[in-house]
C-alpha cells in the first residue's frame, strides 16, 4: 500500500487515465473527486462488498428453475413445429 500526504487542491495520478483530487479536508473527513474513464467502476468499499456478495449468492441460485424454463421453451417450440405441419 502506498501512503501519501496531500493538501486540499492537490492531485494523485494513477496511471495515465485516473486522477484523484483532494477537494476538502475537515472534521476528520477527506472529500475526494475521481476522474477516470467511463469503463472504470468506482465504488465505495461497502457497496463493492455488497454487490460482490449478491453476485456470489446469485451464482449459487437454484438452477432447477432454469432447467424447468428451458424445458417449457422446448415444449413450446415442439408445439409450434407441430402446428406448422
KOLFI-976933 format. One record per atom (N, C-alpha, C, O): y, x, z; residue in one letter; atom name; residue number from 1. Coordinates in pm, whole numbers. Atoms other than C-alpha are relative to their C-alpha. Last residue first. Layout:
BEGIN
<<Y,X,Z>,A,CA,NUM>
...
END
This chain:
BEGIN
<<116,12,90>,X,N,85>
<<-2922,-4721,-4026>,X,CA,85>
<<-21,-138,-43>,X,C,85>
<<-114,-166,-119>,X,O,85>
<<-40,-36,135>,X,N,84>
<<-2569,-4694,-3886>,X,CA,84>
<<-113,-19,-100>,X,C,84>
<<-89,-35,-220>,X,O,84>
<<-81,110,54>,X,N,83>
<<-2664,-4889,-3573>,X,CA,83>
<<42,30,-143>,X,C,83>
<<62,-62,-222>,X,O,83>
<<89,112,31>,X,N,82>
<<-2945,-4641,-3495>,X,CA,82>
<<77,-114,-65>,X,C,82>
<<23,-180,-154>,X,O,82>
<<80,-39,115>,X,N,81>
<<-2706,-4346,-3517>,X,CA,81>
<<-93,-113,-44>,X,C,81>
<<-112,-136,-163>,X,O,81>
<<-87,1,118>,X,N,80>
<<-2459,-4515,-3287>,X,CA,80>
<<-79,33,-125>,X,C,80>
<<-59,-29,-229>,X,O,80>
<<-29,140,32>,X,N,79>
<<-2735,-4591,-3035>,X,CA,79>
<<89,-9,-123>,X,C,79>
<<67,-95,-209>,X,O,79>
<<123,55,60>,X,N,78>
<<-2855,-4228,-3047>,X,CA,78>
<<25,-145,-40>,X,C,78>
<<-17,-186,-149>,X,O,78>
<<14,-59,133>,X,N,77>
<<-2500,-4102,-2987>,X,CA,77>
<<-123,-55,-71>,X,C,77>
<<-118,-83,-191>,X,O,77>
<<-99,65,88>,X,N,76>
<<-2455,-4347,-2698>,X,CA,76>
<<-10,54,-141>,X,C,76>
<<2,-22,-237>,X,O,76>
<<46,137,24>,X,N,75>
<<-2781,-4228,-2538>,X,CA,75>
<<96,-71,-95>,X,C,75>
<<53,-140,-187>,X,O,75>
<<110,-8,96>,X,N,74>
<<-2674,-3864,-2579>,X,CA,74>
<<-50,-139,-35>,X,C,74>
<<-80,-167,-151>,X,O,74>
<<-57,-28,131>,X,N,73>
<<-2340,-3938,-2411>,X,CA,73>
<<-110,6,-106>,X,C,73>
<<-91,-43,-218>,X,O,73>
<<-63,123,46>,X,N,72>
<<-2517,-4103,-2118>,X,CA,72>
<<61,20,-139>,X,C,72>
<<54,-69,-223>,X,O,72>
<<107,90,43>,X,N,71>
<<-2741,-3798,-2080>,X,CA,71>
<<56,-131,-54>,X,C,71>
<<4,-185,-151>,X,O,71>
<<49,-52,128>,X,N,70>
<<-2438,-3570,-2071>,X,CA,70>
<<-110,-90,-55>,X,C,70>
<<-117,-115,-175>,X,O,70>
<<-100,31,102>,X,N,69>
<<-2284,-3788,-1800>,X,CA,69>
<<-46,47,-137>,X,C,69>
<<-28,-23,-237>,X,O,69>
<<4,145,20>,X,N,68>
<<-2604,-3771,-1593>,X,CA,68>
<<98,-41,-110>,X,C,68>
<<64,-120,-198>,X,O,68>
<<120,28,79>,X,N,67>
<<-2623,-3395,-1642>,X,CA,67>
<<-13,-149,-29>,X,C,67>
<<-54,-188,-138>,X,O,67>
<<-23,-47,138>,X,N,66>
<<-2263,-3360,-1527>,X,CA,66>
<<-120,-30,-89>,X,C,66>
<<-103,-73,-203>,X,O,66>
<<-90,95,64>,X,N,65>
<<-2328,-3576,-1223>,X,CA,65>
<<31,39,-143>,X,C,65>
<<45,-47,-231>,X,O,65>
<<84,112,43>,X,N,64>
<<-2628,-3359,-1137>,X,CA,64>
<<86,-107,-67>,X,C,64>
<<40,-175,-159>,X,O,64>
<<23,-4,145>,X,N,63>
<<-2391,-3061,-1138>,X,CA,63>
<<-87,-115,-48>,X,C,63>
<<-94,-141,-168>,X,O,63>
<<126,67,28>,X,N,62>
<<-2261,-3145,-790>,X,CA,62>
<<-21,-7,-151>,X,C,62>
<<39,-90,-219>,X,O,62>
<<10,145,16>,X,N,61>
<<-1981,-2901,-734>,X,CA,61>
<<-137,-49,-39>,X,C,61>
<<-225,29,-78>,X,O,61>
<<124,38,-68>,X,N,60>
<<-2024,-2540,-624>,X,CA,60>
<<-32,-147,-23>,X,C,60>
<<-135,-196,25>,X,O,60>
<<109,-67,71>,X,N,59>
<<-1763,-2436,-883>,X,CA,59>
<<-135,-33,62>,X,C,59>
<<-237,-29,-7>,X,O,59>
<<22,73,125>,X,N,58>
<<-1525,-2696,-739>,X,CA,58>
<<-117,61,-79>,X,C,58>
<<-193,-11,-143>,X,O,58>
<<66,127,-32>,X,N,57>
<<-1565,-2544,-392>,X,CA,57>
<<-31,-79,-127>,X,C,57>
<<-138,-139,-138>,X,O,57>
<<136,-33,-43>,X,N,56>
<<-1485,-2195,-525>,X,CA,56>
<<-77,-128,30>,X,C,56>
<<-193,-141,-10>,X,O,56>
<<76,-37,121>,X,N,55>
<<-1184,-2330,-715>,X,CA,55>
<<-144,34,35>,X,C,55>
<<-236,-2,-39>,X,O,55>
<<29,124,74>,X,N,54>
<<-1059,-2507,-401>,X,CA,54>
<<-79,30,-126>,X,C,54>
<<-167,-48,-163>,X,O,54>
<<104,72,-74>,X,N,53>
<<-1089,-2183,-200>,X,CA,53>
<<-39,-129,-73>,X,C,53>
<<-157,-163,-80>,X,O,53>
<<125,-75,12>,X,N,52>
<<-895,-1987,-464>,X,CA,52>
<<-114,-74,68>,X,C,52>
<<-223,-86,12>,X,O,52>
<<47,22,138>,X,N,51>
<<-622,-2252,-481>,X,CA,51>
<<-136,68,-20>,X,C,51>
<<-227,10,-79>,X,O,51>
<<43,140,8>,X,N,50>
<<-587,-2244,-101>,X,CA,50>
<<-56,-32,-138>,X,C,50>
<<-159,-98,-150>,X,O,50>
<<126,13,-72>,X,N,49>
<<-582,-1861,-96>,X,CA,49>
<<-52,-144,-5>,X,C,49>
<<-173,-165,-17>,X,O,49>
<<105,-70,76>,X,N,48>
<<-314,-1845,-367>,X,CA,48>
<<-136,-21,67>,X,C,48>
<<-234,-52,0>,X,O,48>
<<29,88,114>,X,N,47>
<<-102,-2105,-184>,X,CA,47>
<<-113,60,-83>,X,C,47>
<<-205,-11,-123>,X,O,47>
<<70,117,-54>,X,N,46>
<<-122,-1907,142>,X,CA,46>
<<-34,-100,-111>,X,C,46>
<<-137,-166,-103>,X,O,46>
<<139,-29,-35>,X,N,45>
<<-42,-1583,-44>,X,CA,45>
<<-75,-123,49>,X,C,45>
<<-190,-143,13>,X,O,45>
<<3,-43,-139>,X,N,44>
<<271,-1721,-209>,X,CA,44>
<<-146,16,39>,X,C,44>
<<-233,-55,-12>,X,O,44>
<<26,100,-103>,X,N,43>
<<211,-1745,-581>,X,CA,43>
<<19,62,138>,X,C,43>
<<-7,181,157>,X,O,43>
<<-62,-47,-123>,X,N,42>
<<330,-1559,-890>,X,CA,42>
<<-15,-111,103>,X,C,42>
<<45,-218,88>,X,O,42>
<<-5,99,-108>,X,N,41>
<<113,-1600,-1197>,X,CA,41>
<<61,64,124>,X,C,41>
<<23,175,162>,X,O,41>
<<33,-59,-130>,X,N,40>
<<205,-1363,-1480>,X,CA,40>
<<14,-108,107>,X,C,40>
<<122,-164,126>,X,O,40>
<<146,-2,-15>,X,N,39>
<<189,-1531,-1824>,X,CA,39>
<<-45,63,132>,X,C,39>
<<-165,69,158>,X,O,39>
<<55,132,-31>,X,N,38>
<<557,-1629,-1807>,X,CA,38>
<<-150,-1,23>,X,C,38>
<<-201,-90,91>,X,O,38>
<<35,80,118>,X,N,37>
<<669,-1266,-1794>,X,CA,37>
<<-67,-132,41>,X,C,37>
<<-125,-141,149>,X,O,37>
<<128,-39,59>,X,N,36>
<<814,-1150,-1463>,X,CA,36>
<<-25,-84,-123>,X,C,36>
<<32,-193,-137>,X,O,36>
<<-5,16,145>,X,N,35>
<<1147,-1154,-1279>,X,CA,35>
<<-131,52,-55>,X,C,35>
<<-166,169,-35>,X,O,35>
<<96,-76,81>,X,N,34>
<<1095,-1202,-906>,X,CA,34>
<<19,-37,-146>,X,C,34>
<<9,-154,-184>,X,O,34>
<<13,63,130>,X,N,33>
<<1365,-1304,-659>,X,CA,33>
<<-92,87,-84>,X,C,33>
<<-86,209,-74>,X,O,33>
<<17,-83,119>,X,N,32>
<<1350,-1214,-292>,X,CA,32>
<<-4,-88,-125>,X,C,32>
<<-36,-207,-118>,X,O,32>
<<6,88,116>,X,N,31>
<<1478,-1367,30>,X,CA,31>
<<-7,90,-122>,X,C,31>
<<79,175,-143>,X,O,31>
<<-50,-64,121>,X,N,30>
<<1393,-1148,330>,X,CA,30>
<<-16,-100,-113>,X,C,30>
<<-126,-150,-136>,X,O,30>
<<56,43,128>,X,N,29>
<<1358,-1309,669>,X,CA,29>
<<61,81,-113>,X,C,29>
<<176,126,-104>,X,O,29>
<<141,-36,9>,X,N,28>
<<1407,-1174,1022>,X,CA,28>
<<-69,-42,-129>,X,C,28>
<<-191,-29,-141>,X,O,28>
<<81,66,-104>,X,N,27>
<<1733,-1359,1078>,X,CA,27>
<<-150,28,-14>,X,C,27>
<<-231,-62,5>,X,O,27>
<<-66,60,-117>,X,N,26>
<<1892,-1241,753>,X,CA,26>
<<-103,-60,93>,X,C,26>
<<-205,-113,49>,X,O,26>
<<74,-37,-120>,X,N,25>
<<1819,-1034,441>,X,CA,25>
<<75,-60,118>,X,C,25>
<<192,-29,140>,X,O,25>
<<-67,18,-129>,X,N,24>
<<1928,-1174,107>,X,CA,24>
<<-92,45,112>,X,C,24>
<<-214,26,105>,X,O,24>
<<-113,93,11>,X,N,23>
<<1856,-1138,-264>,X,CA,23>
<<78,-6,131>,X,C,23>
<<201,0,132>,X,O,23>
<<-28,37,-139>,X,N,22>
<<1626,-835,-277>,X,CA,22>
<<129,-82,-3>,X,C,22>
<<236,-28,-30>,X,O,22>
<<-139,-12,-45>,X,N,21>
<<1521,-838,-644>,X,CA,21>
<<11,-41,146>,X,C,21>
<<-40,-146,185>,X,O,21>
<<-13,73,-125>,X,N,20>
<<1160,-775,-752>,X,CA,20>
<<140,29,53>,X,C,20>
<<173,143,85>,X,O,20>
<<-105,-50,-88>,X,N,19>
<<1136,-671,-1117>,X,CA,19>
<<10,-91,122>,X,C,19>
<<16,-213,109>,X,O,19>
<<-18,75,-125>,X,N,18>
<<827,-708,-1336>,X,CA,18>
<<107,68,85>,X,C,18>
<<103,189,108>,X,O,18>
<<-34,141,19>,X,N,17>
<<798,-614,-1704>,X,CA,17>
<<28,-79,127>,X,C,17>
<<65,-196,119>,X,O,17>
<<-117,21,85>,X,N,16>
<<796,-235,-1731>,X,CA,16>
<<51,-143,0>,X,C,16>
<<165,-168,-40>,X,O,16>
<<24,-17,143>,X,N,15>
<<564,-159,-1442>,X,CA,15>
<<129,-23,-76>,X,C,15>
<<239,-12,-21>,X,O,15>
<<145,-11,6>,X,N,14>
<<658,-298,-1103>,X,CA,14>
<<-36,6,-147>,X,C,14>
<<-32,-97,-216>,X,O,14>
<<66,24,129>,X,N,13>
<<1030,-239,-1051>,X,CA,13>
<<-151,19,15>,X,C,13>
<<-196,112,81>,X,O,13>
<<124,-78,9>,X,N,12>
<<1195,-278,-710>,X,CA,12>
<<-63,-36,-133>,X,C,12>
<<-80,-155,-163>,X,O,12>
<<112,50,80>,X,N,11>
<<1556,-396,-710>,X,CA,11>
<<-118,97,11>,X,C,11>
<<-100,218,19>,X,O,11>
<<83,-104,63>,X,N,10>
<<1856,-360,-480>,X,CA,10>
<<-125,-63,-62>,X,C,10>
<<-161,-176,-32>,X,O,10>
<<-50,-37,132>,X,N,9>
<<2110,-636,-418>,X,CA,9>
<<-83,106,-70>,X,C,9>
<<-65,128,-190>,X,O,9>
<<-37,115,82>,X,N,8>
<<2044,-662,-45>,X,CA,8>
<<61,49,-131>,X,C,8>
<<146,138,-133>,X,O,8>
<<-116,75,-50>,X,N,7>
<<1905,-331,79>,X,CA,7>
<<25,-119,-91>,X,C,7>
<<-25,-123,-204>,X,O,7>
<<-99,40,100>,X,N,6>
<<1562,-187,19>,X,CA,6>
<<112,-75,69>,X,C,6>
<<92,-136,174>,X,O,6>
<<-118,61,-63>,X,N,5>
<<1308,1,230>,X,CA,5>
<<101,-29,-110>,X,C,5>
<<129,58,-193>,X,O,5>
<<-134,-41,40>,X,N,4>
<<974,63,64>,X,CA,4>
<<105,-68,86>,X,C,4>
<<85,-178,136>,X,O,4>
<<-100,64,-86>,X,N,3>
<<610,53,173>,X,CA,3>
<<136,58,-36>,X,C,3>
<<156,179,-33>,X,O,3>
<<-127,-70,5>,X,N,2>
<<344,126,-89>,X,CA,2>
<<100,-78,85>,X,C,2>
<<116,-198,67>,X,O,2>
<<-117,85,0>,X,N,1>
<<0,0,0>,X,CA,1>
<<124,90,0>,X,C,1>
<<132,187,76>,X,O,1>
END
